[in-house]
Amino acid sequence: MASNFPPVNEIFDELDRLRDFCRYEGHVFNEQSLYNKKDPVWQAYERWQHYKNAEHRAKSRNRK
């Protein structure tokens, strides 16, 4: 039986990261926002993740 869903631990880890994002960035935390691409909080969280990943890549590129 194939499953397209992530393991339960990953879901709860992602929920914790979303909660921390909302707490630090001033967004209203709602568990229903998790993986909902139409929700503005989830969209802001994904943009923030992409920004942090790009920032990390740029720093690692400049170290060499």
trRosetta pair geometry for C-beta under 8 A, 3 or more apart (Angstrom, degrees):
i j d omega theta_ij theta_ji phi_ij phi_ji
5 11 7.9 -4 172 -61 100 125
6 10 4.1 -84 151 81 126 135
6 11 5.9 156 83 -53 106 80
6 14 7.9 83 76 -13 153 136
7 10 5.1 94 62 5 77 102
7 11 7.4 -141 101 -7 42 88
8 11 5.6 -54 -153 32 37 114
8 12 6.5 29 155 -12 69 105
9 12 6.1 -60 -150 41 32 105
9 13 6.2 33 152 -20 66 108
10 13 5.5 -53 -144 38 33 114
10 14 6.2 34 156 -19 65 106
11 14 5.9 -56 -150 37 28 110
11 15 6.4 31 150 -21 63 106
11 34 7.6 79 -166 164 84 143
12 15 5.3 -48 -145 34 36 116
12 16 6.5 40 153 -20 64 101
13 16 5.7 -52 -152 34 32 112
13 17 6.6 31 151 -17 64 104
14 17 5.6 -52 -148 37 34 111
14 18 6.3 36 152 -19 66 104
14 34 6.6 111 117 -148 108 112
14 35 8.0 53 129 -49 145 92
15 18 5.7 -52 -147 36 32 112
15 19 6.4 35 152 -21 64 105
15 31 6.7 13 -144 -132 117 87
15 34 5.6 -26 -96 -93 82 144
16 19 5.6 -51 -147 35 32 114
16 20 6.4 32 154 -17 64 104
17 20 5.7 -53 -148 37 32 111
17 21 6.3 38 151 -22 64 104
17 45 8.0 115 123 -167 92 122
18 21 5.5 -51 -148 34 32 115
18 22 6.4 31 154 -18 65 105
18 29 7.2 127 131 -135 88 94
18 33 6.7 176 179 92 140 111
18 34 5.9 -141 2 -92 168 86
18 41 7.8 78 -169 142 106 108
18 42 7.6 -18 -130 -104 127 69
18 45 5.6 -5 -121 -128 82 158
19 22 5.8 -55 -149 37 30 110
19 23 6.3 31 153 -21 64 108
19 29 5.4 49 -125 -137 67 142
20 23 5.6 -55 -145 36 32 113
20 24 6.2 16 162 -7 67 111
21 24 6.4 -68 -144 45 24 98
21 25 5.6 -9 171 10 66 121
21 27 7.1 -2 123 36 84 125
21 44 7.9 161 153 111 125 94
21 45 5.1 94 117 -117 164 96
21 48 6.2 142 -144 81 125 155
22 25 6.5 -67 -123 53 20 91
22 26 7.8 -102 -178 72 51 11
22 27 4.3 -91 -131 74 76 92
22 28 6.7 -49 -162 98 122 12
22 29 3.9 141 102 -73 161 87
22 41 6.6 13 -95 -162 108 124
22 45 7.9 -33 -54 -78 77 114
23 29 7.0 4 -52 -47 72 130
25 44 7.3 -179 128 142 152 126
25 48 7.0 -91 -69 -90 156 154
27 41 4.9 135 169 -126 138 101
27 44 6.4 167 -78 79 148 146
27 45 7.9 -108 45 -56 163 91
28 41 6.9 -101 64 -81 68 139
29 33 7.6 -120 -159 24 45 134
29 41 7.7 153 -108 -171 36 154
30 33 4.9 102 75 -20 86 103
30 39 7.9 -138 72 -156 117 142
30 41 6.9 132 36 36 94 158
31 34 6.0 -24 -176 -4 55 114
32 36 6.5 24 148 -24 69 147
32 39 7.4 161 115 -85 79 149
33 36 5.5 -108 -155 40 34 115
33 39 4.4 -166 -135 138 78 159
33 41 4.5 -33 -146 77 151 120
33 42 4.8 -175 171 -47 88 94
33 45 7.8 112 141 -1 122 137
34 42 7.0 155 -108 -97 15 117
35 42 7.0 -119 3 -138 6 145
36 39 4.1 63 97 -9 112 117
36 42 5.3 168 66 -8 69 155
37 42 6.5 -108 -100 108 25 133
37 43 7.2 75 -168 -74 51 86
38 42 8.0 47 56 53 33 125
39 42 4.2 75 75 10 104 108
39 43 6.8 -174 91 -10 53 85
40 43 5.4 -53 -145 37 36 115
40 44 6.3 37 156 -19 68 104
41 44 5.8 -53 -148 37 31 110
41 45 6.3 33 151 -21 64 106
42 45 5.5 -52 -146 36 33 115
42 46 6.4 33 155 -19 65 103
43 46 5.9 -53 -148 35 30 109
43 47 6.5 30 153 -17 63 105
44 47 5.7 -53 -147 37 33 111
44 48 6.2 35 152 -21 65 107
45 48 5.6 -55 -148 37 30 113
45 49 6.4 33 152 -21 64 104
46 49 5.5 -50 -147 34 34 113
46 50 6.4 34 154 -18 65 103
47 50 5.8 -54 -149 37 32 111
47 51 6.3 35 151 -21 64 106
48 51 5.6 -52 -148 35 32 114
48 52 6.4 30 154 -17 65 105
49 52 5.8 -55 -147 37 31 108
49 53 6.3 29 155 -17 65 107
50 53 5.8 -55 -145 39 30 111
50 54 6.2 30 156 -18 65 108
51 54 5.9 -58 -147 38 28 109
51 55 6.2 31 154 -22 64 108
52 55 5.6 -52 -146 35 31 115
52 56 6.4 33 154 -19 64 105
53 56 5.7 -53 -149 36 31 112
53 57 6.4 32 153 -18 65 105
54 57 5.6 -52 -146 37 33 112
54 58 6.3 34 154 -20 65 106
55 58 5.8 -54 -148 35 29 111
55 59 6.5 28 154 -18 63 106
56 59 5.8 -55 -149 36 31 110
56 60 6.4 25 156 -15 65 108
57 60 5.9 -58 -146 39 30 107
57 61 6.3 33 154 -22 65 107
58 61 5.7 -53 -147 34 31 114
58 62 6.5 26 156 -16 63 108
59 62 5.9 -60 -149 37 30 108
59 63 6.8 41 152 -33 63 101
60 63 5.7 -43 -153 17 36 119
60 64 7.8 37 155 -22 59 97
61 64 6.7 -58 -169 22 36 107
